Every structure is written in C-alpha cells, then in structure tokens.
Amino acid sequence: MARIDLITIEDYVANHLKLFILSVAGLLVLVGIIAVSIFFIAVRGAEQCMVPDVRGKELTEALLELQVKELYPRILFRYSQTSKDKGFILEQDPKPGTIVKAGRRVRLVVSQGVIINKIENFIGRNIDDVKMDMQTIYVSSGGIPLLIINDPVMYDFSAETPGTILVQKPEPGTDISGPTTMEFVVSRGQENAIIMVPQLAGLEFSRALELIGSSGINFEFSIMERTENDAVKGGTVVSQLPPANTSAPANTPVQLTVAAPERLTEGEIFGLFRYTIPANPYPLAVRLEALLPSSERLRLFSVHYLGGEFTVPYRLPVGTVLILSMLNRELYRETVSRYNTM
C-alpha cells in the first residue's frame, strides 16, 4: 500500500514539472513573438517618411531631395505656358507632407517650356483659319492660349482676298517666352470693287443659289404668289435687278423674285427663310442647313456674306429644322411650319 502512494507522488511531481517546463517554454515563445513584433514595428516606422515639396524646383534638385528620403521619381513631361518653367517641377503626386513608406514612387510633372518659342509668319493666311489654329494648336497643355489676337482686328482695303492678313505684330521670328498678344491688319478687299451681275432670271431657285454661292454677290430674295393666269414656271427666278451682265458695286444686293410652285406635295412648304446677320468687315462663310424629320441633314446654301438681311427660299417638309451657321458656329434655327411661308 505504501509503494502505491510513493508512485503516485512521483507521478504527481513529474506531471507538475512537465507543466512548469511547458509554461516556461510558452512564456519564452510569447516573449519572442512580442520582441519580433516590436522589431518589425520599429523597422516599419523607420521606413516611413514625409514627401518633400519639390514643386517649382529644378529637376536635378528635386531628384536629390527624393533620394535623401529614399523615394523614387516617375517623371512625366508636358508643355507649359512660359519658357521660364522649362526643366522645373510643375506638379507632384503624392502631395507635399504626405506620409509614405520608403521606396514609394513620386510622380513628377516637368515643364518642357512652351510648345512654340518663336512667332511664325501669318502674313498671307486667312484670319479665320489663324483664329481656329490659335484655339487648338497654340494652346498649352494646361489649356492656356499661347497666342491671343488683339480685338478688334484692324481692317484695310487691299487687292488681297478679303480676310487675308496683311501685317502682323510681333513680326515673324520674334522670340516668345509666354502668352503673347498678336495684332493683325486684315484685308477687307478692294475699295469700290465692281462686279459683273450674273444671269439668274429664269433659273430654278436652287440653281440660282449655287451660282450666288460661287460668285459671292450680295443678294435679296422675295417670293411672288401665283395666280391662275400666271404663265411663269413655279420655283424659278422670274426677275432680277440689276439686270444680268451689268456692272455694279460689289456690295450692291441683287433683288431676286421667285415664283411660288404650281403645286406642293402633302405636308410640304415653300417659304422664305429670313435672318438679320450683323454687319461684318468683310464677307464671312455662312451656311444654311436643313434637318429633315427623317433626321437626314442637307446643306441648302453656302456663301460668303457681308451681313444684313439673309433671305433664302426653300421647299421642305413641315417639321424640318433650318439651321444657320457662320464660321461653323450656329447663329439661329427655326422649324418649318405653315406660319412661316413668307
């Protein structure tokens, strides 16, 4: 009986010793885990840094500052509004003061200067074409115009085609370092120019519009309502003044009368489009289009027009939208109805 008690005590001591050893081992493992965690936290904290502000600095200086912080650059180039920016940092991402890990890439936008550094020769070009170029080509990547036309433009009589640039300041080849204002003298055509009036009477009104568009004469249409005894062909120009093959000043409007058609299909309208266009220093490109109810778009008439009351006869379905544009900019639109036939 005493032997059994002795074995039980030895087992008891052995079990508690094993438990003690396991507890100590577990404690050591826990301490190790805590130590490793603290180490990695310390290391990670050491790898974090604040992004410096390198905007407005030269590229080499900015790279040195990033290198000190163990940050790596990602460089992009773009044009800016002044040549003085060339080689300097325009933008950065992340922003200055941002806390990041070492090794992070920082995007740097570096100026290449202006897209142009000299004034080109615009003399002999059309002023409207130059204006379009200045809205597209001569613009910095930030959307800032590099060349600006002084308004109002000066005009002078000249043998050159109306709208042609005669003089420019600054002169061609002038160095520029930022947004520059251009001054132009533009031809308004010959003073007291004389034209020969073409033969328009007797033509279908659509054919008369084609000849007017190609000749560039001034014009004014009216419509003559038909009576039962009228022998004239409907839809044709029945009279013109001044008469054909006579000389007249270029800005003299040729008065044209068009006879209404004998009959129209159901839902069709014969009418006269009217709109007063502000006076221009020289004739500008004007276009009248028709957007049919079927969504088809037709060009009815194109001409260079000096300004004044713009009148054009038409034969179109009810519901058609007439669209008037000048220099590719819409001026006015109206819908064809039975109330605007005259």
C-alpha positions in Angstrom: 0.0 0.0 0.0 2.9 2.3 0.9 4.5 1.6 -2.5 1.4 2.7 -4.4 1.5 6.0 -2.5 5.1 6.6 -3.4 4.5 6.1 -7.2 1.6 8.4 -7.1 3.7 11.2 -5.5 6.4 10.7 -8.2 3.8 10.9 -11.0 2.4 14.0 -9.4 5.8 15.7 -9.3 6.6 14.6 -12.9 3.4 16.0 -14.2 3.8 19.3 -12.5 7.4 19.6 -13.7 6.3 18.9 -17.2 3.6 21.6 -16.8 6.2 24.0 -15.5 8.5 23.4 -18.4 5.7 23.9 -20.9 4.7 27.1 -19.2 8.2 28.4 -19.3 8.6 27.4 -22.9 5.3 29.1 -23.8 6.3 32.3 -22.0 9.6 32.3 -23.9 7.8 31.9 -27.2 5.4 34.7 -26.2 8.3 37.0 -25.3 9.9 36.2 -28.6 6.8 37.0 -30.6 6.4 40.3 -28.8 10.1 41.1 -29.4 9.8 40.3 -33.1 6.7 42.4 -33.4 8.3 45.3 -31.7 11.3 44.9 -34.0 9.2 45.0 -37.2 7.1 47.9 -35.9 10.3 49.8 -35.2 11.7 48.9 -38.7 8.4 49.9 -40.4 8.3 53.1 -38.6 11.8 53.8 -39.7 10.9 53.2 -43.3 8.1 55.8 -43.3 8.9 59.3 -44.4 7.3 62.6 -45.3 7.1 63.6 -49.0 9.1 66.8 -49.6 7.7 69.8 -51.6 9.7 69.9 -54.8 7.2 72.0 -56.9 8.9 74.9 -58.6 12.4 73.3 -58.2 14.7 72.2 -60.9 14.5 68.5 -61.8 18.1 67.7 -60.5 17.4 69.4 -57.2 14.1 67.6 -56.8 15.7 64.2 -57.6 18.3 64.7 -54.8 15.7 65.6 -52.3 13.7 62.4 -53.1 16.9 60.3 -53.0 17.6 61.5 -49.4 14.1 60.3 -48.4 14.6 57.0 -50.3 11.8 57.9 -52.7 11.8 57.1 -56.4 10.7 59.5 -59.2 8.3 58.8 -62.0 8.9 61.6 -64.5 6.3 63.0 -67.0 6.9 65.9 -69.3 4.4 68.4 -70.7 4.4 71.9 -72.2 3.6 74.9 -70.1 2.6 78.5 -70.6 6.0 80.0 -70.4 9.6 79.0 -71.4 10.8 80.1 -67.9 9.3 76.9 -66.5 11.4 74.6 -68.6 13.1 72.0 -66.5 11.2 72.8 -63.4 8.6 70.7 -61.5 5.0 71.8 -62.2 3.2 69.1 -60.2 3.8 66.2 -57.9 1.9 63.3 -56.5 1.7 62.4 -53.6 1.3 65.9 -52.3 3.9 67.5 -50.1 3.6 66.4 -46.4 2.1 63.0 -47.2 3.5 60.2 -45.0 4.5 57.2 -47.2 6.8 54.2 -47.0 10.4 54.4 -48.2 10.7 53.2 -51.8 7.4 54.8 -52.8 7.3 56.3 -56.3 6.5 60.1 -56.6 5.1 61.3 -59.9 6.8 64.5 -61.1 5.4 66.6 -64.0 8.3 68.5 -65.5 7.9 71.5 -67.9 9.2 71.3 -71.4 8.6 75.0 -71.8 6.2 76.4 -74.4 5.1 74.5 -77.4 6.4 77.2 -79.6 9.3 79.7 -78.9 9.1 81.9 -82.0 6.3 83.8 -83.7 5.5 82.2 -87.1 4.7 84.1 -90.3 0.9 84.5 -90.5 1.0 87.1 -93.4 -0.9 85.9 -96.4 -3.1 83.5 -94.3 -6.8 83.9 -93.7 -7.6 85.4 -90.4 -10.4 82.9 -89.6 -8.0 80.0 -90.2 -5.5 81.5 -87.9 -8.1 82.0 -85.2 -9.0 78.3 -85.4 -5.3 77.4 -85.1 -4.9 79.6 -82.0 -7.8 77.7 -80.3 -6.2 74.3 -80.9 -2.5 74.3 -81.9 -1.2 77.3 -79.9 -2.5 76.2 -76.5 -0.5 74.9 -73.6 -1.3 71.5 -72.1 -3.0 73.4 -69.2 -5.5 74.9 -71.7 -4.0 78.4 -71.7 -3.7 80.2 -75.1 -0.2 80.9 -76.1 -1.1 83.4 -78.8 -4.0 85.8 -78.3 -5.4 88.0 -81.1 -5.9 91.7 -80.1 -9.6 92.6 -80.6 -10.9 94.5 -82.5 -8.7 93.5 -85.5 -7.8 96.4 -87.8 -9.0 96.2 -91.4 -7.8 98.0 -94.6 -8.7 98.0 -98.2 -6.4 95.9 -100.3 -6.1 94.0 -103.6 -5.7 90.8 -101.5 -8.6 88.5 -100.9 -10.9 89.7 -98.1 -9.8 88.2 -94.8 -6.1 87.9 -95.7 -3.6 89.0 -93.1 -1.5 91.9 -94.4 0.6 92.9 -91.4 1.3 91.3 -88.0 3.0 92.4 -84.8 5.1 90.9 -83.3 6.9 90.2 -86.5 7.7 86.6 -87.7 10.6 85.1 -86.0 10.2 87.1 -82.7 11.2 85.0 -79.6 8.4 84.5 -77.1 8.5 83.2 -73.6 4.8 83.1 -72.6 1.3 84.1 -73.7 1.6 86.8 -76.4 -0.9 89.2 -77.9 -0.9 89.4 -81.7 -2.0 92.4 -83.7 -3.1 92.0 -87.3 -4.1 94.2 -90.2 -6.6 92.3 -92.4 -7.7 92.9 -95.9 -11.3 93.9 -96.5 -11.0 93.6 -100.2 -10.7 96.3 -102.9 -12.4 99.7 -102.2 -15.2 100.4 -104.7 -14.8 97.0 -106.3 -17.0 96.4 -109.3 -18.6 93.0 -110.2 -20.5 91.7 -113.2 -24.0 90.6 -112.3 -24.6 87.0 -113.5 -27.7 85.8 -115.3 -30.1 84.4 -112.6 -33.6 85.1 -114.0 -35.2 82.0 -115.5 -33.2 79.6 -113.3 -34.6 77.2 -110.7 -34.1 78.9 -107.3 -31.8 76.0 -106.2 -29.6 76.6 -109.3 -29.6 80.3 -108.6 -28.4 79.7 -105.1 -25.5 77.6 -106.4 -24.4 80.5 -108.7 -24.7 83.1 -105.9 -22.6 80.9 -103.6 -19.8 80.6 -106.2 -19.9 84.2 -107.4 -20.1 85.8 -103.9 -22.5 88.5 -105.0 -24.8 90.2 -102.5 -28.5 89.2 -102.8 -32.0 89.6 -101.5 -34.9 87.2 -102.3 -38.6 87.7 -102.3 -41.5 85.3 -103.2 -44.2 86.1 -105.8 -47.5 84.3 -105.0 -49.1 82.7 -108.1 -52.4 83.4 -109.7 -54.4 81.3 -112.1 -53.3 83.3 -115.1 -49.6 83.2 -114.3 -47.6 81.6 -117.1 -44.3 81.6 -115.3 -42.8 78.4 -114.1 -43.1 77.9 -110.4 -40.0 77.7 -108.3 -37.9 79.8 -110.7 -36.4 83.3 -110.5 -38.8 85.5 -112.5 -36.9 88.8 -112.2 -33.7 90.3 -111.1 -32.4 93.8 -110.5 -29.7 94.9 -111.5 -30.2 93.1 -114.8 -27.8 90.3 -115.9 -24.4 91.2 -117.4 -24.3 94.7 -116.0 -21.7 96.2 -113.7 -22.4 97.1 -110.1 -20.6 97.8 -106.9 -19.7 94.5 -105.1 -21.8 95.2 -102.1 -25.0 96.0 -104.2 -27.7 93.5 -103.4 -29.2 91.8 -106.4 -33.0 91.8 -106.0 -34.4 88.4 -106.9 -38.1 87.4 -107.1 -39.0 83.7 -107.1 -42.4 82.4 -108.2 -44.2 80.0 -105.9 -44.5 76.4 -107.2 -47.7 75.4 -109.1 -48.4 72.6 -106.6 -46.8 71.1 -103.5 -47.0 67.6 -102.1 -48.9 67.0 -98.9 -47.0 68.2 -95.9 -44.6 70.3 -98.0 -44.0 74.0 -97.5 -42.5 76.6 -99.9 -41.2 79.5 -97.9 -38.6 82.2 -97.3 -36.0 82.0 -94.6 -35.1 85.3 -93.1 -32.5 86.3 -90.5 -30.5 89.5 -90.0 -26.8 88.9 -89.8 -24.7 91.6 -88.1 -22.5 93.6 -90.5 -19.0 92.1 -91.0 -15.8 93.9 -92.0 -15.6 91.5 -95.0 -17.8 88.6 -96.2 -17.7 85.6 -93.9 -18.6 82.0 -94.5 -22.3 81.4 -93.9 -24.2 78.1 -94.3 -27.9 77.2 -94.2 -28.8 73.5 -93.5 -32.0 71.6 -93.2 -32.5 68.8 -90.6 -35.4 66.8 -92.1 -38.0 65.0 -90.0 -36.3 61.8 -91.1 -33.1 63.0 -89.3 -31.3 63.5 -92.6 -29.2 66.7 -92.8 -28.9 68.6 -96.0 -26.9 71.7 -96.9 -29.2 74.1 -98.7 -26.9 77.1 -99.3 -23.3 78.2 -98.6 -22.0 81.7 -99.3 -19.6 84.4 -98.1 -21.9 87.1 -96.7 -21.1 90.6 -95.7 -24.1 91.0 -93.4 -27.6 92.3 -93.4 -30.9 90.5 -94.0 -30.2 87.0 -95.1 -33.0 85.6 -97.2 -33.2 82.1 -98.8 -36.2 80.4 -100.5 -36.8 76.8 -99.6 -39.2 73.8 -100.4 -39.2 71.4 -97.5 -41.5 69.1 -95.4 -43.3 70.5 -92.4 -41.2 69.9 -89.2 -37.9 70.5 -90.9 -35.4 72.4 -88.8 -33.5 75.2 -90.6 -30.0 75.8 -89.1 -28.0 78.9 -89.9 -24.3 78.9 -89.1 -21.4 81.4 -89.6 -17.8 80.2 -89.4 -19.1 76.8 -88.3 -20.9 78.4 -85.3 -24.6 78.1 -85.1 -26.4 81.5 -85.2 -30.1 80.6 -85.4 -32.5 77.8 -86.0 -36.2 77.6 -86.7 -38.8 74.9 -87.5 -40.6 74.9 -90.9 -44.4 75.3 -90.3 -47.4 76.7 -92.2 -47.0 80.0 -90.4 -43.5 80.9 -91.8 -44.1 80.5 -95.5 -43.3 84.1 -96.4 
